[in-house]
Amino acid sequence: MKPRQLGTTAIAFALLGSVAAAPGATAAPSEVGAWTVRSPGSTGVTATLGLDSAGELHLAVASRGFQVLAPGKLGITTDAHEFDSGLSFAGRRDKLVRESYDMVTGKQLDRSTTMRESTFTFTTADHASFDVVVRAAHDGVAYRYVVGGSEPVTVRNEASTFELPADAEAWVQPYQSAYETERTQTTAATANTAEPKTCTGATCSFGYPTLFKVGGAYALLTESDVDGRYSGTHLDHVDGSTAYTVALADDKPVTAPGPLATPWRTAIVGSLDTVVRANLVDDLAPPSKLRDTSWIKPGVADWSWLTGGVDASASATVQRSFIDYAAAHGLPYTLVDYGWQESEIPDLVRYARARGVDMVLWFAWTDLATQQQRDQWLPKIKSWGVAGVKVDYMDSDAQAQFRWYDEILADTARLHLMIDFHGATIPRGLQRTWPQVMSVEGVRGEENGQDADRDIFLAFTRNIVGSMDYTPTWFSRPGRQDSAGHELAQAVAFESGWTHLGDDPAGFATQPAAERYLEQLPTTWDETRLAAGSPERDAAGNRTVVLARRSGERWFIGGLLAGPGGVTRTPLDFLGHGRWLVQTTSDSNGTLTQTTSTHAAGDTLSVTSPANGGFAAIACPATYGRTSCDKPVRPASTTLTARAP
């Protein structure tokens, strides 16, 4: 399908916008008009806000002159007013938003962004007013509503709608509050055929983030800056329609103190590489609430749940074997999951700390639901020397649940406890605001069965918006459907501040090449690039994705393949000048082997994979006499002090 030129409506919007409001000025009121907000620089992302003769608002998005999102309706209905029709334009204010900030986790630690922001004020026939705030950045567009006043605001619904061409390719996930359904490739109009269906009549619901391809451009739809002031939302779609409408969680009103600024309705747009590298969701989120982040330590953890379940969690002997494994291989953490015994934990923590390993402890959220429960448990485990918590089973996007997130995040930050949310909603900029969040599930991961296509889709959807607790590398899985190379590559292709490895010591011992690779693996990155691949099948019937992530001078490369197998060719353009040593760990007759080669930035790395295969590699500068990219393996130094309970 060829990229489409801007439609006549969008062209009219652009022309009117140049007359209606010059940058930095306030436009005169107008009954009907259109206004543009353009991204800084040469990326060519444009938002066009239009007001039609019925007083209804619509927003269109273009990338490099081609319409990606057609004009979709905007508006919001509160108990007091209907801000979705009969509107009149009252003014515009413009500014440039420049921010630089550091992340503790994620695909790029050092962040900077420049966005153009325009605030448009509209009034109703009864003289009520509200603002639509639009931002345009190099990687997309976002908008939010602001309803002024000091009184509480109850929102009944939003008219916020994204409009796609009927035949736009779509990768959708039927909505479920734990985000554990499978994604399906379909089209914008026929998405309601996706299974399992979450529908009411002809209307089906889909979860964020949702990816569409329009011509040669992509749009990833999601939201940012959600907390207890509002609820999470999802997308509703009527069968055959081109519209995807923002729906409040549980279809319930939300009430917030005034003035209300809603979450950002967000569209990441551009090439696949732009979408994969995008930081727009974090850029839109509130700044960090923490001044001191020195105590926050991302890293790799081993974990007994997939191979041993509750019996392993309850066994101090089994947990000591995982602690010993982590210590021997330089892994900084062991996660003890559901089933742990309180009487055993203080001794296990001391045992782990003596070996340079910190402990993460699982909780059901219902055990930490109230302030009294948190005050009982969190200081106690902190006194034992526990480094952080994994909290499970929230399974809700309701406003009340987001208020609980606000509370536990404040409590864990105060006590210097890191946190992983399992059975959770997706990230919406959370890790910028609360840097102690190491990862979030919000995904159908390794414990929920295998699907190689799913793994490719996740790299182009869910993992783009924040850390993803997928729990990779279960080499000894009974009846495993993918290759060992695929399992290993997940640990690089999927970004997570805490990477919880899925196998046990015996399973890892069967793949020594994987052990060697995982000993080297960081979990935070200076830079991320899409090196190759697409969520679409190629001529051989394969889907592939190859992600390259840089930590210091070394690049870690993870390649995933879904399909009958073949050669994955990865251009090494992301490497700098000079010669590079590349250590590739890949499948060979059912096991993993490592090969070493030398390349320049213009070369291509070719790896042959079996069905549902994959590979992992490390690249480092090929300095004189260097024969390996590996660094010495040392147990992690501890920074927390265990105190007597």
N, C-alpha and C positions, 0 to 999 in steps of 0.2 A: 504494500500500500504506500503510495507516495505522500510526502508531506503536503498539507493543504495550505494554500495561501490564506491570509486573513480574510474572513468573510466581510461582506459589506457593512454589517452592523458594527464589527470591530473597527473597521476603517473609519466609519463615521464617529465612533467613540474617540478614536485617536485624534481626528481632526478637531472635533469639538473641544477635546481636552486641552489642546494647545492654545485655544482661545479663552477657555473658561477660567484657567488658573495657571498663571506663570509660577515657576518655582520660587518659593519664598514669599509669595503674595497671598492675600486673601481674596478669593473671587467674589464678585457680586452675586447675590441670590439669583437663582434661575429656576424656572419651572421644569425644564427638560434639558439634559446635558450629559456630557461624558467627560471623563478625566483620566489621564494616564499617570502611572507611577512607574518609572523606569529604573532598573538596577544600575548602580554605578559601574563605570568601566565599559568594557566592550562585549560583555557576555550576552546582551540583548534580551534579558528577561523583562517582560512588560506586563503590568496589571492594568486593565482598563475597567474603570467603574462607570456604569451607565445608569441613568435615571430615565425611565420611559414615561409616556403620557399618562399612565395610570398611577404614577408615583411609586413604582416598584423599582428596586435596585437589582442590578445584575453585575457580575464580575467575570471578565474573561482574562485568560493568561496566554501569552505568546512567548516563544523562545526563538530568537534570531529571525523574527518576522513571520513565523508560522504559528498558527493558532493551535495550542495544545489543549486548552480547556475553553469550550464555548461559553458564552455568557450564562452563568448560573445564578439563580435567584439568591438574594441576601435578605436578611431581616430577622427580627426577634420579637416574640410576643411575651409580655409580662402580664401580671395581674392587673396592672394599671393602664397599660397602653399596648397598642398593636403597631409595632414599628416595621411593618412589612408591606404597606401600600398607602397610597394617599400622601406620600412624603414630598416635601419641598426642600430644595437645596438651600442651606443657610451660610455655608462658608467652608474654607479649606485652609489648613495650616501645614507647612512642609518643614522637614528637618532631615539632616543626615545623621544616622546613628553609626557611631564607630565604637567598637569595643575590642579589647584584647583581654584574654583570660587564660588561665592554665587549668587543665583537667588533671585529675589523679588517675582516671581510667580512660579507656576509649581508643579510637582508631587514630587520634592525633592529640597529643598532650598540649601542645602550644597552639592556641586558637586566636584568630583575629577575624573580624567581620566588619563590613561596611554595608549598610542598608539605607535605602531611601524610604522615609516614612511620611505618609500623608494622612492627616486626620480630617475627615469629611463630616460636617455637621448637617443633620437633616431634622426637619420638624414635621409634626403631624398637624392635622386640621385643628386639633384642640390645643395647639401650641406646645405640646410636649416635644422634647428634643433628645436625640441620642447621636453618638459618634460612631462612624466606621473608620477604624484605623487600618491602613493598608501598608505593608512593607514589601519591598522588592529587593532581592539580593541576587548575587551571581548564581546561586543554586536554587532559587525558587521564590515563591510569593506566599504571604500569609496575611490574614486579616482577623480582626476581632471587633466586638461591639463594646462600647462604653456607655453605660446608663448612669447618669449623674444623680446627685442628691444624697442626702444623709440617711434616708429611710431604707430599710431592707427592701431588696428587690426579689420578687418571685418570678422566675422564668418558666413559662408554660412549655414553650418549644422554640426551636429555631427554624427559619426558612432556608438556612444555609444549604446551598446545593452546588455540587460539582457536575458539570455537563460534559459528556464525552461523545465522540462519534459512535454511532451504533456498532460499527464494525471494528472499533479499537480493540486490540488484543488486551486481555485483562488477566491478572493473576490475583484471585480473590480467596479469602478465607471466610467461610460461614461463621457468623459471630457467635461466640461463646465466651463467657466472662473470664475463663482461664486461658483463652487463646490457644487451645490445644486441638483444634480441628485441622484437617489437611487443607492445604491450598490447592486450587485447581486453575489450570489455564483454560480460558474461555474468551468471550467477547463482552464488551460493555453491556450490550442489550440482552444477551442470553445468560448472564451470570447466575440467574436463579435456578439454572439446571445443576449447579454445583452441589456436591454431596459432602457431608450431611446437610440437609436443608434446615434453616432456622427461619421459618416463614409464618406469616399470618395472612392467609388468603393469597393474593397475588404479590404481596410485599415480603421480600426476604431481607435479612440483615447480614451485614458483612463487617468484619473487624479490620482495624488498622494494623499496619499500613497496607494499603491496596495499591498495586502497581498497574499502570496502563501504558500501552505503547500507541502513540499517535504519529503516523508517518515514521520519521527517523528519530523522533523525540520520545521521552518517557516522562510520566508524571507519577509520583509516589504520594498518595494522599494520607494524611495523618493529622495529629494535633499536638500542641505544645502548651506548657505552663498550665497544667491541671493540678489543683490541690483541693483542700476541703471547702474552698469558696464555691465550688461548682461540682459537677459530676463528670465522669468520663462520658464519651459519646461513641457511637458507631455509625455506619452508613446504612440507610434503608434504600432499597431499590425495588421498583415495581417492574414485574416481568415485561420485557420488551422495551422498557424505557431507556433513555439515554441519561437520566438524572440520578444522581446519588445524593441523598439528603441526609444531613446530620441529625441524628436522633439521640435524645438524652437517654442515659442508662435507665433501664427498667421502665422507660416511658413515664417517669415521674418528674414533677416540677422540682426545681432547685431554688433554694432561698439563700441569698447572700447579703451581707451588709452592704449598704450603698457608700460610695459609688461602686458599681459593678463593672469590672473589666473581664469579659469572658475569656476562655482559653483561645489560643490562636488556631484558626482553621488553616491548615498548612498544605501546600503543594510544592514538593521538591520537583523541579523540572530540568530537563537537559538531556545530555547523552547518558548512556549507562555509567560511564566512568564518573561523570558529574554526580549522578544520583548516589552511586556507591560511596563516594568520598564526601558527600554532603554532611555538613554539621548544622544545618538550618534549625533542626529541632532544639539542639542545645543553645544555639545562638539566640533563639527567642525566649529561652527560659530565664527565670530570675537568677542573678548572680549567686555565687556561693554564700551560704550562711555561716561558713566556718572560716576563721582567720588562720588557724593553725591546722594544717593537714599533714604534719610531719609524722603523725602516728598511724596514718592510713597506708597500708602495705598490700597492694595487689600481689597475686602470685598463684602458683599451681598447687592444687590439693589432691591428695588421694582420698578415696571414699569407698566405703564398703557396701553401700546400699544395693547397687545393681547386682552384685554377685552374691550377697549374703542376706539382704533384707533385715528384718527386725532382729533375727537371731544374732546376726553379726554385730548390730548396734549394741545389743545387750551384753555382749561378751567382752570383758576386759582383755582376755587373751587375744581375741581377734583384733581388737583395736590396737593393742600393742604391736601386733605384726604389721599393721598399716603404718603406725608411727615409725617403726624400724625401717620400713621401706622408704617412707618419705625422707628420713634422715640419711639413709644410704645413697639416695639419688638427688639430694639437694632440693627437695620439694619443701617449701616453707610451711605448708598446712596439711592437717588431717581434718576431715569433716566427719563428725559423729552424728548420725541421722536418728530418725524416730526409733524409740526403744531403749535409749540410754538410761542407765540407772544412776540416780543422783549420788548414791553412796560411793560409786566408782569414779566419778568425774574428777574430784580434786586430785586423787592419786594419778589418774591418767594424764591430767594436765602437767603435773610435776614430772612425770615420766617423759612426756613429750618435750617439755621445756629443757630438760637436761640434755636432750639430743638435738636441740636447735629447731624444734618443730612447734608451731602454734596450733591451737585447736579452735575449730568452729563447731558450734553446738546448735542442733535443730530444735525448733519449737513449733507447735501448732499456734496459729495466731490467736486462737481463743484462750490460750494460756497467758497471753500478753494483751488482752483486749482492753482492760481497764487500767487506769493509773495505779490502782492498788496492786494489781498483778505485776505490772512492770516494776513498781517500786520494790516488790518482793523478790523478783527473779533477777533483774538486770544487775543491781549492785552485788548480788550474791555471786553470780557467775563471773563478774568482773574481779571480785576478790579471789576467786579460784585461779585467775589468770587466763580465762577464756578470751580469745582475740576478737570473736565476733559471733553473730547468730545467723542462722538460716531460718526464716519464718515462712510458714506454709499454710495453704488452704484458704487464702482470702477470697479468691474466686468471685470478685465483684468489682463493678465500675461505679457503684452508687456513691453519692456524695458522702454519706456517712462513713463509707470505707476509706475515702480519700481523707476525711478528717482524722481517721485512725492513723493513716500513713503519716500525716503531719505530726501527730503526737509521738509515735514511736521513733520517728526520725529525730525529733528534738531530744528525746530521752537517750537514744544511743549515741548521738553526737556529744551530749554532755558527759557521758561516761566513757567516751573514746572506745566504743564498740563498733566494729564494722558490721555490715548487714547485707544479706542476700535475700531477696524476696522470691519465694517459690509459690506455685499455685497463685500467680499474681497477674495483674494487668501489665500491659507493655510500658516501657519507659516513655515519658513525655517531657524530656529535659531534666528528669529527676537527678541524674548524676552530676549535672553542673551545680544545681542548687544544694544538694546534699552529697558531698564527695565521698562520704563513708559507704555509700551504696556500691557494692562491688559487682553485683550482677542482679539480673531479674530473669525469672523464667519467662512467663508469657509466651510460651512456645511449645509446640509438640516435639519433644526432644527424644533423646536416646531411650529413655525408659518407656516410651509409648510406641514401641515397634519401630521398624525400619522402613524407610522409603527414600531411595536415592534421589528421585525427582524433588522430593520435599527439601532435601539438603541444598539443592541448587536454588530453589525458589527462596529459601531463607536468606541466602547470601544477597539476594536482590530485593528483599522486602524487610522482614523483621529485624535482622541484625544491623541494618542501616541506621535505625533510630536509637540504638543503645545496646549496652552489653546484654548478652544472651546466654543464660545458663542451660546449655544444651546437654552437658555431661558427656563429652565425646570419649572415644577410644575404648570401646568394649570389645577387645580382640577375641576373648573366649566366649562370646555370646553364643548360646545354643542356636543352631540353625541360622547363623549370620548370613544375610543376603548380600552384603557388600564385601569388598576386599579389605585386607589389612591396610593397604595404602589409603583407601578411602577413610577408614576410621582414623588413621593418624592425621590425615589432612584436615579433618574437622577441627582439630585443636588449633590450627592456624587460620583456616578460613572463617571460623566463628570467633568473634571477639568477645571476651568476657574478662572482667577484672579479676575475679576468681574463676579459674578453669578447673572444674571438678572432674578428674579423670575417672572413667567408668569401670576399669578392670581391677582385679585384685593382684597381689604380688605374683601369684603363680601364673596368671594370665599374661602379665607383662613379661615375665621371664621367658615366655615362648617367642617373644619378639624383641630380641636384644637391640636391633637397629632402631626400633621405635623408642626403647628406653633411652638410648643415647640421644636421640633427637629431643625427647621430652625433657631431658635434663638441661637442655640449652634454652628451652622455650620461655620467652618473656610473656607477660599478659597485658602489657601496655605498649603503646606504639607512638613513634615520632611522626610517622607518615603511613598512609595506606593508599594503595593503588589497585585498580582493577587491571590486571595484566592480560586477561583473556576471558572469553566466555560470554554466554547469554542464557537467559531463561528459556529460550526457544531451542528446539531440536535442530541439529545440523543435518546435512545430507545423509550421514551415516546413522542417523537415529539417536545421536548422543546429545545430551545437554552437558555443558561444562561451565565451570567457573574457576578461575585462578586468581587468587588475591595475593598481593605482595605487601608485606608489612615491614617497615624499617624500625629497628631498635638500635640506636647508635650507628655504628658503621656497618652493621649486618642487616641483610634483608632475609626475612623468613617468608617462604612461598608455600602456599597450600593450594593444591589443585584437586577439585572434585569432579567426577564424571558419573553421569547417570545414563545408562544405556548399554548397548552390546559391547562397548569397548573400542579401543583403537589408540591412535597417537594423539596426544594433546600437545599442541605447539604453542609455546609461550614466548612472545617477543620480549626481549630483555631491555626494552627501551628505558625502563625506570632506573636502571643502574647508571652510575656516573661514569666519567671518563676512565680510561685505563682498562686493565685486565682484572677479571674477577674470578675467584675460586668458587665453584658451585658444588656443594655436596647434596646429592639427590637421593632420597630414600623412597624406594618404590617397590611394587610387587614383583616377585620373581618365583614362579612355581609354588605359590601358596604361602610364601614367607616374605619378609621385607629385607632388602639388601641396600647397601649404600654404595654409590659410585661418585667419583670426583672428576670434575672436568673444569676447563678454563674457558672463559668467554669474555667477549667485549659487549658493550651496551647495545650494539646493533645486531647481535646474534639472536638466534632462536633456540630455546631449550625444548627438546623433543623427548617426551616420555610415553612409552607404550603401557597402556593399562588394560586389565581384563574388564569384563562386564562389571559395572558399578564400582569402578576402581578409583584410583587417585594416587597422589604423591605429595611429599613434603620435601622442601629443600632449604638450604641456608646458603646465602651468597655473601662473600666478604672480599675485600680488596686482595688481589693476588700479589702481595709484597714478596720481596726476595726471600727465598727459603721457607715460605709458609706452605704447609701441607694440609692444614685443617682450619676450619672456621670455628672449631669448638673452643670454649673457654673452660678453665678448670672447674670441676663440680665441687662446691662447698656447701655444707649445711647452712641454712639461713641463720643469720644472727637474730637473737630475740631482742625485743624492745619493750615488752610488757613485763610488769613485775607482779608475781603471784603473791597475794597476801593471805594470811590466815583468815578463814571465814569467821 
